[in-house]
Amino acid sequence: MKEVIAIIRMDMINKTKEALMLQGFPALNANKVLGRGKKKVNFALLENILSADDLTHPHDFASPAMAEAFSEGHRLIPKRMLSVVVKDDEVKSLVETIIEVNQKGKPGDGKIFIMPILDCIRVRTGETGELAL
Amino acid sequence: MLMIRAIIRPEKVGIVLSELSDGGFPAVTKMDVMGRGKQRGVKVGDVIYDEIPKEMLMIVVNDDDKDDAVKIIMKNAKTGQRAAFGDGKIFVSPVDEVYTISSGSNEL
């Protein structure tokens, strides 16, 4: 058995749930989390913003307030974390489904982690192993 | 690859996150959790609080980076010189595979 943990964009949760349902993975745990990735703020861009002291467009991208918000650096971004436990041979199709639905090709689409699960017990009946999935 | 899950005091999250970032671990996921430890919660008078708010940090690293990351968390999540009960726990578990959704590549 494997646990597939996927961290995805906040607004992709419904589409992902629907796609997983159609693929035969109705059971999942979802959680709201905060996270950050490898990508940092583009400092070249930040310099441009800071040097632009043009106050004629205060709501523009180049506003000092915006620059200040950016310069705080590495912020945590709200994400959804899905966790699905499946049999070994189902991992591939699950991962493919998640990638297909969530891929926009931009940083921030998320990560998928696959971890081993040694045992699983159904509380209602006490069944163990893959029977309990 | 290894997943490090650290359960730490909420007030230590800021410093741990910034030190991790400086130490070369920018990617982190954080979530609110409640828990109790071996001390069975905190007893104030007659009341026992056994669901103490904590923050869980989740980091996935390459095997050789584990010690570095754990060291950074340990150093910054401690309270004071002697440290105290409730500073938290760090769990390390194996990760078989990692996929980046934006590129579809299976690397960290």
gemmi code that builds the backbone of each chain (N, CA, C; Angstrom):
import gemmi

chains = {
    "A": [
        ("MET", (0.831, -1.199, 0.000), (0.000, 0.000, 0.000), (0.870, 1.255, 0.000)),
        ("LYS", (0.359, 2.274, -0.631), (1.083, 3.547, -0.673), (0.146, 4.677, -0.280)),
        ("GLU", (0.735, 5.667, 0.351), (-0.011, 6.889, 0.592), (0.455, 7.923, -0.415)),
        ("VAL", (-0.468, 8.504, -1.142), (-0.136, 9.559, -2.099), (-0.582, 10.881, -1.498)),
        ("ILE", (0.408, 11.752, -1.216), (0.099, 13.070, -0.669), (0.298, 14.085, -1.781)),
        ("ALA", (-0.746, 14.800, -2.129), (-0.627, 15.803, -3.187), (-0.937, 17.164, -2.605)),
        ("ILE", (-0.058, 18.126, -2.887), (-0.305, 19.500, -2.460), (-0.629, 20.296, -3.711)),
        ("ILE", (-1.854, 20.817, -3.769), (-2.318, 21.437, -5.011), (-2.873, 22.840, -4.739)),
        ("ARG", (-3.185, 23.528, -5.838), (-3.745, 24.873, -5.710), (-5.118, 24.817, -5.052)),
        ("MET", (-5.408, 25.852, -4.286), (-6.671, 25.986, -3.572), (-7.882, 25.779, -4.497)),
        ("ASP", (-7.854, 26.388, -5.677), (-9.054, 26.402, -6.527), (-9.171, 25.152, -7.402)),
        ("MET", (-8.226, 24.218, -7.263), (-8.278, 23.021, -8.100), (-8.894, 21.833, -7.377)),
        ("ILE", (-9.301, 22.045, -6.126), (-9.720, 20.910, -5.311), (-10.973, 20.234, -5.871)),
        ("ASN", (-11.953, 21.029, -6.328), (-13.196, 20.422, -6.811), (-12.977, 19.615, -8.081)),
        ("LYS", (-12.209, 20.209, -9.003), (-11.906, 19.491, -10.248), (-11.163, 18.199, -9.954)),
        ("THR", (-10.210, 18.288, -9.015), (-9.408, 17.109, -8.687), (-10.268, 16.025, -8.055)),
        ("LYS", (-11.137, 16.446, -7.136), (-12.012, 15.470, -6.475), (-12.888, 14.752, -7.503)),
        ("GLU", (-13.426, 15.544, -8.440), (-14.306, 14.977, -9.451), (-13.550, 13.977, -10.330)),
        ("ALA", (-12.341, 14.398, -10.754), (-11.548, 13.523, -11.619), (-11.167, 12.235, -10.898)),
        ("LEU", (-10.824, 12.353, -9.621), (-10.444, 11.164, -8.855), (-11.642, 10.237, -8.696)),
        ("MET", (-12.812, 10.825, -8.480), (-14.036, 10.036, -8.356), (-14.261, 9.226, -9.628)),
        ("LEU", (-14.117, 9.878, -10.793), (-14.346, 9.197, -12.062), (-13.312, 8.096, -12.295)),
        ("GLN", (-12.099, 8.292, -11.758), (-11.038, 7.307, -11.948), (-11.137, 6.157, -10.943)),
        ("GLY", (-12.093, 6.249, -10.029), (-12.252, 5.170, -9.061), (-11.494, 5.369, -7.771)),
        ("PHE", (-11.237, 6.629, -7.411), (-10.629, 6.908, -6.105), (-11.562, 7.826, -5.303)),
        ("PRO", (-12.663, 7.278, -4.817), (-13.604, 8.148, -4.106), (-13.109, 8.568, -2.720)),
        ("ALA", (-12.264, 7.737, -2.112), (-11.864, 8.005, -0.729), (-10.638, 8.896, -0.673)),
        ("LEU", (-10.747, 9.986, 0.065), (-9.573, 10.832, 0.240), (-9.723, 11.698, 1.471)),
        ("ASN", (-8.583, 12.167, 1.961), (-8.579, 13.158, 3.030), (-8.091, 14.462, 2.450)),
        ("ALA", (-8.744, 15.565, 2.789), (-8.293, 16.861, 2.300), (-8.070, 17.790, 3.477)),
        ("ASN", (-7.109, 18.665, 3.328), (-6.697, 19.526, 4.423), (-6.297, 20.883, 3.863)),
        ("LYS", (-6.575, 21.937, 4.616), (-6.073, 23.245, 4.196), (-4.718, 23.454, 4.841)),
        ("VAL", (-3.717, 23.754, 4.036), (-2.370, 23.964, 4.579), (-1.791, 25.249, 3.998)),
        ("LEU", (-0.679, 25.671, 4.588), (0.067, 26.793, 4.038), (1.410, 26.261, 3.599)),
        ("GLY", (1.935, 26.798, 2.509), (3.222, 26.263, 2.083), (3.990, 27.223, 1.209)),
        ("ARG", (5.253, 26.907, 1.025), (6.063, 27.652, 0.075), (6.921, 26.665, -0.677)),
        ("GLY", (7.357, 27.070, -1.861), (8.133, 26.151, -2.690), (9.532, 26.652, -2.904)),
        ("LYS", (10.176, 26.130, -3.950), (11.568, 26.499, -4.206), (11.700, 27.901, -4.764)),
        ("LYS", (10.657, 28.334, -5.520), (10.742, 29.621, -6.220), (10.695, 30.784, -5.247)),
        ("LYS", (11.656, 31.703, -5.425), (11.664, 32.914, -4.620), (11.190, 34.085, -5.463)),
        ("VAL", (11.060, 35.215, -4.823), (10.673, 36.422, -5.552), (11.778, 36.795, -6.532)),
        ("ASN", (11.368, 37.239, -7.709), (12.319, 37.676, -8.716), (12.887, 39.044, -8.319)),
        ("PHE", (14.158, 39.056, -7.906), (14.705, 40.284, -7.344), (14.974, 41.353, -8.393)),
        ("ALA", (15.235, 40.921, -9.639), (15.417, 41.887, -10.721), (14.123, 42.681, -10.908)),
        ("LEU", (13.040, 41.935, -10.863), (11.726, 42.561, -11.001), (11.469, 43.518, -9.848)),
        ("LEU", (11.863, 43.068, -8.664), (11.645, 43.865, -7.470), (12.397, 45.188, -7.549)),
        ("GLU", (13.621, 45.129, -8.075), (14.420, 46.340, -8.207), (13.739, 47.348, -9.138)),
        ("ASN", (13.181, 46.815, -10.230), (12.459, 47.677, -11.164), (11.304, 48.370, -10.468)),
        ("ILE", (10.615, 47.589, -9.640), (9.452, 48.157, -8.941), (9.907, 49.248, -7.986)),
        ("LEU", (10.983, 48.963, -7.245), (11.441, 49.911, -6.241), (11.961, 51.192, -6.873)),
        ("SER", (12.593, 51.066, -8.044), (13.162, 52.256, -8.676), (12.079, 53.085, -9.368)),
        ("ALA", (10.935, 52.473, -9.633), (9.859, 53.214, -10.287), (9.080, 54.005, -9.255)),
        ("ASP", (9.456, 55.271, -9.062), (8.736, 56.077, -8.070), (7.671, 56.936, -8.743)),
        ("ASP", (7.058, 56.340, -9.714), (5.990, 57.004, -10.449), (4.694, 56.837, -9.676)),
        ("LEU", (4.260, 57.919, -9.036), (3.087, 57.809, -8.173), (1.783, 58.140, -8.901)),
        ("THR", (1.878, 58.271, -10.222), (0.669, 58.598, -10.964), (-0.274, 57.396, -11.076)),
        ("HIS", (0.277, 56.201, -10.918), (-0.578, 55.002, -10.950), (-0.428, 54.239, -9.634)),
        ("PRO", (-1.042, 54.762, -8.586), (-0.830, 54.139, -7.277), (-1.318, 52.696, -7.200)),
        ("HIS", (-2.279, 52.336, -8.041), (-2.788, 50.972, -7.958), (-2.104, 50.060, -8.961)),
        ("ASP", (-1.129, 50.606, -9.619), (-0.418, 49.823, -10.621), (0.444, 48.761, -9.950)),
        ("PHE", (0.953, 47.857, -10.748), (1.834, 46.808, -10.249), (3.075, 47.409, -9.600)),
        ("ALA", (3.459, 48.627, -10.092), (4.698, 49.232, -9.628), (4.516, 50.085, -8.376)),
        ("SER", (3.398, 49.952, -7.688), (3.193, 50.786, -6.514), (4.117, 50.368, -5.369)),
        ("PRO", (4.571, 51.351, -4.570), (5.496, 51.026, -3.480), (4.899, 50.017, -2.499)),
        ("ALA", (3.589, 50.113, -2.285), (2.954, 49.166, -1.361), (3.122, 47.738, -1.860)),
        ("MET", (2.954, 47.577, -3.154), (3.104, 46.252, -3.757), (4.537, 45.766, -3.601)),
        ("ALA", (5.470, 46.693, -3.839), (6.880, 46.330, -3.727), (7.216, 45.868, -2.317)),
        ("GLU", (6.637, 46.565, -1.347), (6.891, 46.215, 0.039), (6.371, 44.816, 0.352)),
        ("ALA", (5.171, 44.540, -0.176), (4.586, 43.226, 0.057), (5.481, 42.132, -0.519)),
        ("PHE", (6.018, 42.401, -1.706), (6.893, 41.424, -2.345), (8.185, 41.235, -1.572)),
        ("SER", (8.707, 42.343, -1.048), (10.043, 42.295, -0.482), (10.086, 41.519, 0.828)),
        ("GLU", (8.938, 41.176, 1.374), (8.953, 40.342, 2.561), (9.483, 38.957, 2.251)),
        ("GLY", (9.673, 38.723, 0.970), (10.363, 37.500, 0.576), (9.472, 36.293, 0.567)),
        ("HIS", (9.925, 35.294, 1.283), (9.352, 33.983, 1.116), (8.099, 33.796, 1.953)),
        ("ARG", (6.959, 34.060, 1.360), (5.715, 33.964, 2.110), (5.090, 32.588, 1.966)),
        ("LEU", (4.216, 32.273, 2.910), (3.473, 31.017, 2.830), (2.184, 31.252, 2.053)),
        ("ILE", (1.871, 30.334, 1.183), (0.718, 30.475, 0.309), (-0.307, 29.396, 0.666)),
        ("PRO", (-1.597, 29.727, 0.731), (-2.599, 28.712, 1.048), (-2.692, 27.643, -0.042)),
        ("LYS", (-2.719, 26.399, 0.372), (-2.798, 25.268, -0.562), (-3.740, 24.228, 0.008)),
        ("ARG", (-4.135, 23.277, -0.802), (-4.887, 22.141, -0.309), (-3.987, 20.911, -0.348)),
        ("MET", (-4.057, 20.112, 0.700), (-3.294, 18.875, 0.733), (-4.255, 17.692, 0.678)),
        ("LEU", (-4.068, 16.835, -0.311), (-4.887, 15.632, -0.427), (-4.060, 14.444, -0.004)),
        ("SER", (-4.689, 13.518, 0.679), (-3.978, 12.294, 1.012), (-4.871, 11.108, 0.663)),
        ("VAL", (-4.362, 10.227, -0.184), (-5.119, 9.060, -0.632), (-4.260, 7.826, -0.393)),
        ("VAL", (-4.834, 6.795, 0.216), (-4.093, 5.542, 0.391), (-4.630, 4.525, -0.615)),
        ("VAL", (-3.728, 3.983, -1.427), (-4.150, 3.052, -2.482), (-3.230, 1.844, -2.533)),
        ("LYS", (-3.668, 0.816, -3.282), (-2.805, -0.352, -3.519), (-1.664, 0.041, -4.448)),
        ("ASP", (-0.563, -0.726, -4.371), (0.636, -0.395, -5.139), (0.357, -0.183, -6.630)),
        ("ASP", (-0.488, -1.058, -7.222), (-0.670, -0.988, -8.673), (-1.597, 0.148, -9.098)),
        ("GLU", (-2.216, 0.834, -8.139), (-3.099, 1.938, -8.509), (-2.390, 3.288, -8.463)),
        ("VAL", (-1.156, 3.283, -7.927), (-0.448, 4.545, -7.721), (-0.272, 5.298, -9.039)),
        ("LYS", (0.101, 4.535, -10.100), (0.426, 5.189, -11.359), (-0.777, 5.962, -11.908)),
        ("SER", (-1.915, 5.320, -11.950), (-3.073, 5.993, -12.544), (-3.526, 7.169, -11.680)),
        ("LEU", (-3.359, 7.027, -10.357), (-3.725, 8.135, -9.458), (-2.836, 9.350, -9.710)),
        ("VAL", (-1.519, 9.097, -9.778), (-0.575, 10.197, -10.007), (-0.832, 10.859, -11.359)),
        ("GLU", (-1.070, 10.033, -12.375), (-1.329, 10.593, -13.705), (-2.576, 11.468, -13.710)),
        ("THR", (-3.615, 11.009, -13.009), (-4.853, 11.797, -12.952), (-4.606, 13.141, -12.274)),
        ("ILE", (-3.905, 13.111, -11.144), (-3.663, 14.365, -10.415), (-2.851, 15.326, -11.275)),
        ("ILE", (-1.808, 14.805, -11.929), (-0.970, 15.681, -12.748), (-1.772, 16.260, -13.910)),
        ("GLU", (-2.560, 15.394, -14.554), (-3.336, 15.842, -15.712), (-4.289, 16.986, -15.342)),
        ("VAL", (-4.971, 16.847, -14.223), (-5.959, 17.855, -13.832), (-5.283, 19.151, -13.377)),
        ("ASN", (-4.182, 19.017, -12.641), (-3.613, 20.192, -11.972), (-2.518, 20.902, -12.752)),
        ("GLN", (-2.057, 20.308, -13.846), (-0.911, 20.890, -14.534), (-1.303, 22.127, -15.343)),
        ("LYS", (-0.780, 23.277, -14.894), (-0.933, 24.498, -15.685), (0.412, 24.879, -16.280)),
        ("GLY", (1.441, 24.166, -15.877), (2.778, 24.422, -16.398), (3.473, 25.582, -15.728)),
        ("LYS", (2.945, 26.044, -14.594), (3.567, 27.175, -13.904), (4.016, 26.743, -12.519)),
        ("PRO", (5.059, 27.417, -11.983), (5.459, 27.108, -10.612), (4.283, 27.350, -9.674)),
        ("GLY", (4.134, 26.479, -8.699), (3.019, 26.632, -7.771), (1.910, 25.633, -8.027)),
        ("ASP", (2.071, 24.821, -9.074), (1.053, 23.806, -9.349), (1.012, 22.753, -8.250)),
        ("GLY", (2.145, 22.524, -7.611), (2.134, 21.601, -6.480), (3.100, 20.439, -6.619)),
        ("LYS", (3.079, 19.609, -5.597), (3.966, 18.441, -5.528), (3.147, 17.218, -5.152)),
        ("ILE", (3.678, 16.061, -5.537), (3.062, 14.800, -5.128), (4.128, 13.959, -4.434)),
        ("PHE", (3.843, 13.483, -3.255), (4.760, 12.609, -2.539), (4.128, 11.233, -2.380)),
        ("ILE", (4.918, 10.196, -2.605), (4.409, 8.833, -2.466), (5.165, 8.130, -1.356)),
        ("MET", (4.430, 7.697, -0.335), (5.083, 7.117, 0.839), (4.527, 5.738, 1.124)),
        ("PRO", (5.373, 4.853, 1.644), (4.894, 3.503, 1.958), (3.981, 3.493, 3.175)),
        ("ILE", (2.966, 2.641, 3.122), (2.075, 2.416, 4.274), (2.192, 0.935, 4.627)),
        ("LEU", (2.489, 0.632, 5.869), (2.744, -0.760, 6.234), (1.474, -1.529, 6.551)),
        ("ASP", (0.518, -0.864, 7.168), (-0.710, -1.582, 7.489), (-1.864, -0.601, 7.548)),
        ("CYS", (-3.049, -1.142, 7.513), (-4.253, -0.329, 7.483), (-5.338, -1.127, 8.186)),
        ("ILE", (-6.068, -0.502, 9.052), (-7.083, -1.218, 9.830), (-8.410, -0.484, 9.727)),
        ("ARG", (-9.454, -1.220, 9.407), (-10.784, -0.595, 9.396), (-11.357, -0.666, 10.807)),
        ("VAL", (-11.674, 0.490, 11.341), (-12.104, 0.553, 12.740), (-13.418, -0.204, 12.946)),
        ("ARG", (-14.322, -0.095, 11.989), (-15.659, -0.687, 12.144), (-15.591, -2.202, 12.314)),
        ("THR", (-14.750, -2.877, 11.493), (-14.757, -4.337, 11.502), (-13.470, -4.947, 12.043)),
        ("GLY", (-12.404, -4.154, 12.087), (-11.128, -4.696, 12.522), (-10.352, -5.389, 11.422)),
        ("GLU", (-10.845, -5.323, 10.165), (-10.106, -5.907, 9.045), (-8.760, -5.208, 8.904)),
        ("THR", (-7.750, -5.937, 8.445), (-6.441, -5.306, 8.260), (-5.962, -5.479, 6.823)),
        ("GLY", (-4.901, -4.764, 6.500), (-4.270, -4.874, 5.188), (-5.122, -4.283, 4.083)),
        ("GLU", (-4.930, -4.808, 2.839), (-5.605, -4.223, 1.679), (-7.112, -4.407, 1.745)),
        ("LEU", (-7.565, -5.395, 2.503), (-9.008, -5.595, 2.688), (-9.676, -4.352, 3.267)),
        ("ALA", (-8.925, -3.651, 4.086), (-9.501, -2.521, 4.818), (-9.528, -1.251, 3.992)),
        ("LEU", (-8.873, -1.260, 2.839), (-8.818, -0.029, 2.038), (-10.196, 0.338, 1.491)),
    ],
    "B": [
        ("MET", (14.541, 9.644, -0.753), (14.084, 10.899, -0.173), (13.377, 10.656, 1.152)),
        ("LEU", (13.407, 11.651, 1.991), (12.823, 11.501, 3.317), (11.861, 12.657, 3.598)),
        ("MET", (10.784, 12.330, 4.309), (9.874, 13.380, 4.736), (10.119, 13.673, 6.213)),
        ("ILE", (10.361, 14.941, 6.515), (10.553, 15.344, 7.899), (9.284, 16.038, 8.346)),
        ("ARG", (8.676, 15.523, 9.409), (7.496, 16.202, 9.964), (7.854, 16.664, 11.359)),
        ("ALA", (7.852, 17.957, 11.540), (8.233, 18.519, 12.831), (7.011, 19.156, 13.463)),
        ("ILE", (6.734, 18.764, 14.703), (5.629, 19.386, 15.436), (6.254, 20.330, 16.442)),
        ("ILE", (6.009, 21.628, 16.273), (6.715, 22.625, 17.088), (5.729, 23.629, 17.681)),
        ("ARG", (6.256, 24.449, 18.569), (5.422, 25.499, 19.184), (5.044, 26.539, 18.136)),
        ("PRO", (3.781, 27.007, 18.153), (3.357, 28.005, 17.161), (4.234, 29.259, 17.171)),
        ("GLU", (4.711, 29.666, 18.345), (5.483, 30.911, 18.386), (6.894, 30.738, 17.823)),
        ("LYS", (7.298, 29.486, 17.559), (8.639, 29.253, 17.012), (8.619, 29.103, 15.498)),
        ("VAL", (7.418, 29.120, 14.899), (7.317, 28.868, 13.465), (8.084, 29.906, 12.650)),
        ("GLY", (7.929, 31.175, 13.008), (8.573, 32.246, 12.247), (10.068, 32.064, 12.120)),
        ("ILE", (10.734, 31.887, 13.262), (12.190, 31.773, 13.249), (12.628, 30.493, 12.542)),
        ("VAL", (11.908, 29.386, 12.774), (12.291, 28.126, 12.126), (12.168, 28.250, 10.613)),
        ("LEU", (11.065, 28.862, 10.148), (10.872, 29.000, 8.711), (11.945, 29.868, 8.082)),
        ("SER", (12.290, 30.987, 8.740), (13.282, 31.857, 8.103), (14.670, 31.213, 8.142)),
        ("GLU", (14.975, 30.493, 9.219), (16.282, 29.821, 9.274), (16.352, 28.675, 8.258)),
        ("LEU", (15.248, 27.977, 8.062), (15.229, 26.915, 7.053), (15.479, 27.498, 5.672)),
        ("SER", (14.831, 28.635, 5.414), (14.999, 29.286, 4.124), (16.466, 29.670, 3.900)),
        ("ASP", (17.083, 30.272, 4.933), (18.487, 30.649, 4.826), (19.384, 29.422, 4.703)),
        ("GLY", (18.975, 28.336, 5.325), (19.785, 27.121, 5.305), (19.603, 26.279, 4.055)),
        ("GLY", (18.839, 26.788, 3.090), (18.716, 26.080, 1.829), (17.519, 25.140, 1.758)),
        ("PHE", (16.544, 25.333, 2.640), (15.317, 24.535, 2.542), (14.115, 25.470, 2.388)),
        ("PRO", (13.959, 26.058, 1.188), (12.871, 27.013, 1.009), (11.492, 26.349, 1.020)),
        ("ALA", (11.407, 25.121, 0.538), (10.090, 24.502, 0.363), (9.608, 23.842, 1.646)),
        ("VAL", (8.489, 24.323, 2.156), (7.939, 23.823, 3.419), (6.421, 23.866, 3.329)),
        ("THR", (5.762, 22.916, 3.947), (4.310, 22.999, 4.118), (4.008, 23.049, 5.604)),
        ("LYS", (3.071, 23.919, 5.972), (2.777, 24.118, 7.388), (1.297, 23.866, 7.647)),
        ("MET", (0.985, 23.198, 8.744), (-0.441, 23.059, 9.087), (-0.659, 23.150, 10.596)),
        ("ASP", (-1.881, 23.590, 10.950), (-2.235, 23.679, 12.369), (-2.622, 22.300, 12.861)),
        ("VAL", (-2.114, 21.909, 14.012), (-2.518, 20.634, 14.602), (-2.751, 20.826, 16.096)),
        ("MET", (-3.407, 19.863, 16.701), (-3.588, 19.834, 18.149), (-3.002, 18.530, 18.643)),
        ("GLY", (-2.406, 18.553, 19.813), (-1.870, 17.282, 20.287), (-1.455, 17.331, 21.737)),
        ("ARG", (-1.104, 16.165, 22.230), (-0.543, 16.091, 23.569), (0.659, 15.172, 23.508)),
        ("GLY", (1.489, 15.258, 24.525), (2.699, 14.454, 24.540), (2.722, 13.500, 25.708)),
        ("LYS", (3.921, 13.025, 26.019), (4.076, 12.046, 27.088), (3.665, 12.611, 28.443)),
        ("GLN", (3.717, 13.954, 28.566), (3.373, 14.570, 29.846), (1.867, 14.658, 30.041)),
        ("ARG", (1.113, 14.098, 29.103), (-0.350, 14.045, 29.163), (-0.990, 15.427, 29.152)),
        ("GLY", (-0.432, 16.330, 28.409), (-1.010, 17.660, 28.319), (-0.480, 18.562, 29.417)),
        ("VAL", (-1.175, 19.672, 29.603), (-0.747, 20.641, 30.604), (-1.808, 20.702, 31.687)),
        ("LYS", (-1.373, 20.653, 32.948), (-2.341, 20.711, 34.042), (-2.254, 22.080, 34.710)),
        ("VAL", (-3.377, 22.791, 34.695), (-3.442, 24.085, 35.361), (-4.521, 23.983, 36.431)),
        ("GLY", (-4.123, 23.957, 37.684), (-5.101, 23.728, 38.747), (-5.706, 22.343, 38.594)),
        ("ASP", (-7.016, 22.301, 38.506), (-7.692, 21.013, 38.352), (-7.962, 20.674, 36.888)),
        ("VAL", (-7.663, 21.619, 36.026), (-8.017, 21.412, 34.614), (-6.830, 20.866, 33.841)),
        ("ILE", (-7.080, 19.810, 33.072), (-6.024, 19.266, 32.210), (-6.329, 19.652, 30.764)),
        ("TYR", (-5.366, 20.326, 30.134), (-5.514, 20.653, 28.722), (-4.745, 19.612, 27.930)),
        ("ASP", (-5.450, 18.709, 27.253), (-4.701, 17.671, 26.537), (-4.790, 17.828, 25.021)),
        ("GLU", (-5.345, 18.957, 24.582), (-5.241, 19.247, 23.144), (-4.549, 20.592, 23.007)),
        ("ILE", (-3.230, 20.535, 22.959), (-2.444, 21.761, 22.933), (-2.180, 22.144, 21.479)),
        ("PRO", (-2.435, 23.399, 21.113), (-2.192, 23.802, 19.736), (-0.709, 23.794, 19.378)),
        ("LYS", (-0.411, 23.179, 18.237), (0.970, 23.137, 17.733), (0.912, 23.382, 16.234)),
        ("GLU", (2.081, 23.571, 15.647), (2.173, 23.678, 14.202), (3.012, 22.519, 13.681)),
        ("MET", (2.564, 21.932, 12.580), (3.354, 20.859, 11.975), (3.986, 21.364, 10.687)),
        ("LEU", (5.298, 21.224, 10.596), (6.013, 21.575, 9.370), (6.347, 20.284, 8.631)),
        ("MET", (6.145, 20.295, 7.322), (6.409, 19.106, 6.519), (7.425, 19.472, 5.444)),
        ("ILE", (8.549, 18.783, 5.444), (9.596, 19.080, 4.475), (10.050, 17.763, 3.855)),
        ("VAL", (10.210, 17.716, 2.552), (10.765, 16.523, 1.915), (12.150, 16.874, 1.389)),
        ("VAL", (13.152, 16.076, 1.786), (14.541, 16.380, 1.428), (15.224, 15.136, 0.883)),
        ("ASN", (16.357, 15.358, 0.212), (17.194, 14.233, -0.182), (17.853, 13.641, 1.059)),
        ("ASP", (18.203, 12.350, 0.961), (18.689, 11.636, 2.143), (19.841, 12.357, 2.845)),
        ("ASP", (20.797, 12.918, 2.067), (21.975, 13.514, 2.714), (21.669, 14.878, 3.335)),
        ("ASP", (20.525, 15.473, 2.990), (20.204, 16.782, 3.565), (19.439, 16.668, 4.878)),
        ("LYS", (19.070, 15.436, 5.236), (18.198, 15.248, 6.397), (18.808, 15.835, 7.670)),
        ("ASP", (20.099, 15.471, 7.918), (20.718, 15.890, 9.178), (20.750, 17.404, 9.299)),
        ("ASP", (21.055, 18.076, 8.176), (21.098, 19.545, 8.159), (19.754, 20.127, 8.569)),
        ("ALA", (18.705, 19.637, 7.907), (17.366, 20.184, 8.147), (16.945, 19.937, 9.590)),
        ("VAL", (17.206, 18.720, 10.076), (16.814, 18.393, 11.446), (17.567, 19.287, 12.426)),
        ("LYS", (18.850, 19.497, 12.141), (19.666, 20.328, 13.029), (19.111, 21.755, 13.107)),
        ("ILE", (18.741, 22.298, 11.944), (18.209, 23.663, 11.916), (16.914, 23.753, 12.725)),
        ("ILE", (16.052, 22.759, 12.553), (14.777, 22.782, 13.290), (15.041, 22.661, 14.791)),
        ("MET", (15.903, 21.707, 15.160), (16.204, 21.476, 16.580), (16.718, 22.742, 17.245)),
        ("LYS", (17.670, 23.389, 16.527), (18.339, 24.550, 17.114), (17.346, 25.682, 17.363)),
        ("ASN", (16.414, 25.878, 16.420), (15.560, 27.053, 16.497), (14.216, 26.825, 17.169)),
        ("ALA", (13.822, 25.563, 17.335), (12.511, 25.310, 17.947), (12.618, 25.159, 19.456)),
        ("LYS", (13.847, 25.100, 19.969), (14.036, 24.961, 21.412), (13.696, 26.247, 22.144)),
        ("THR", (13.183, 26.116, 23.369), (12.968, 27.311, 24.175), (14.074, 27.399, 25.213)),
        ("GLY", (14.825, 28.470, 25.151), (15.866, 28.718, 26.151), (17.035, 27.747, 26.048)),
        ("GLN", (17.937, 27.864, 26.988), (19.155, 27.064, 27.003), (18.855, 25.597, 27.299)),
        ("ARG", (17.991, 25.391, 28.296), (17.772, 24.023, 28.748), (16.634, 23.343, 28.006)),
        ("ALA", (15.868, 24.133, 27.276), (14.698, 23.625, 26.565), (13.650, 23.136, 27.549)),
        ("ALA", (12.424, 22.937, 27.067), (11.337, 22.587, 27.989), (10.436, 21.539, 27.359)),
        ("PHE", (9.655, 20.861, 28.191), (8.647, 19.943, 27.672), (7.708, 20.729, 26.779)),
        ("GLY", (7.328, 20.127, 25.670), (6.396, 20.802, 24.772), (7.073, 21.499, 23.604)),
        ("ASP", (8.400, 21.397, 23.543), (9.104, 22.003, 22.411), (8.812, 21.272, 21.112)),
        ("GLY", (8.407, 20.007, 21.205), (7.971, 19.324, 19.996), (8.707, 18.036, 19.696)),
        ("LYS", (8.335, 17.456, 18.574), (8.940, 16.208, 18.113), (9.230, 16.336, 16.626)),
        ("ILE", (10.209, 15.557, 16.169), (10.490, 15.506, 14.736), (10.392, 14.057, 14.291)),
        ("PHE", (9.609, 13.789, 13.285), (9.471, 12.441, 12.741), (10.050, 12.419, 11.324)),
        ("VAL", (10.777, 11.350, 11.007), (11.345, 11.208, 9.667), (10.825, 9.916, 9.058)),
        ("SER", (10.261, 10.006, 7.856), (9.764, 8.793, 7.214), (10.184, 8.763, 5.745)),
        ("PRO", (10.251, 7.552, 5.166), (10.723, 7.449, 3.783), (9.678, 7.908, 2.772)),
        ("VAL", (10.147, 8.483, 1.677), (9.287, 8.853, 0.557), (9.787, 8.098, -0.656)),
        ("ASP", (8.921, 7.328, -1.308), (9.336, 6.512, -2.452), (9.561, 7.355, -3.698)),
        ("GLU", (8.581, 8.217, -3.980), (8.644, 8.971, -5.228), (8.130, 10.382, -5.003)),
        ("VAL", (8.623, 11.305, -5.842), (8.140, 12.684, -5.795), (7.824, 13.129, -7.211)),
        ("TYR", (6.713, 13.810, -7.403), (6.402, 14.396, -8.702), (6.157, 15.883, -8.541)),
        ("THR", (6.690, 16.667, -9.483), (6.351, 18.085, -9.552), (5.237, 18.236, -10.564)),
        ("ILE", (4.099, 18.782, -10.141), (2.935, 18.786, -11.033), (3.167, 19.686, -12.241)),
        ("SER", (3.796, 20.853, -12.041), (3.918, 21.795, -13.164), (4.709, 21.220, -14.329)),
        ("SER", (5.744, 20.411, -14.041), (6.540, 19.867, -15.137), (6.284, 18.386, -15.343)),
        ("GLY", (5.670, 17.726, -14.373), (5.443, 16.297, -14.477), (6.678, 15.462, -14.200)),
        ("SER", (7.813, 16.123, -13.891), (9.046, 15.379, -13.668), (9.022, 14.738, -12.287)),
        ("ASN", (9.699, 13.585, -12.181), (9.666, 12.937, -10.869), (10.970, 13.190, -10.112)),
        ("GLU", (11.213, 14.455, -9.827), (12.315, 14.812, -8.947), (11.904, 15.946, -8.042)),
        ("LEU", (12.683, 16.106, -6.975), (12.343, 17.074, -5.939), (12.435, 18.497, -6.469)),
    ],
}
model = gemmi.Model(1)
for chain_id, residues in chains.items():
    chain = gemmi.Chain(chain_id)
    for i, (resn, *xyz) in enumerate(residues, 1):
        res = gemmi.Residue()
        res.name, res.seqid = resn, gemmi.SeqId(i, " ")
        for name, pos in zip(("N", "CA", "C"), xyz):
            atom = gemmi.Atom()
            atom.name, atom.element = name, gemmi.Element(name[0])
            atom.pos, atom.b_iso = gemmi.Position(*pos), 0.0
            res.add_atom(atom)
        chain.add_residue(res)
    model.add_chain(chain)
structure = gemmi.Structure()
structure.add_model(model)
structure.setup_entities()
